[in-house]
């Protein structure tokens, strides 16, 4: 028996909800939140699919960022998206290509939360 039908939302804790909203909404281009509850410490964005939203939640100012979980977002072209985010001032690692499998790249929000993007890789030669 299968209990689950996908991911509803993944949350990242941030120390400054307003700054995080600006970064995720505008810099990353996620657009207007689908749920905007700053008084509850919760803002949720669509990631461009029917399921798997990304939320930012308000945490303690002294709390360290999550290091054990990485949110991976799909993109059509990892190299192009990486270049576009770098042009917007986002800290990005260089894309890594596994021919025939995936191209991925780590990037970071202003608080140090690590995210990744991935796209199809070129065919193996």
Secondary structure, 3 states (H helix, E strand, C coil): CCCCCCCCEEEEEECCHHHHHHHHHHHCCCCCCCEEEHHHCEEEECCCCCCCEEEEEECCCCCCCCCCCCEEEECCCHHHHHHHHHHCCCCECCCEEECCCEEEEEEECCCCCEEEEEECCCCCC
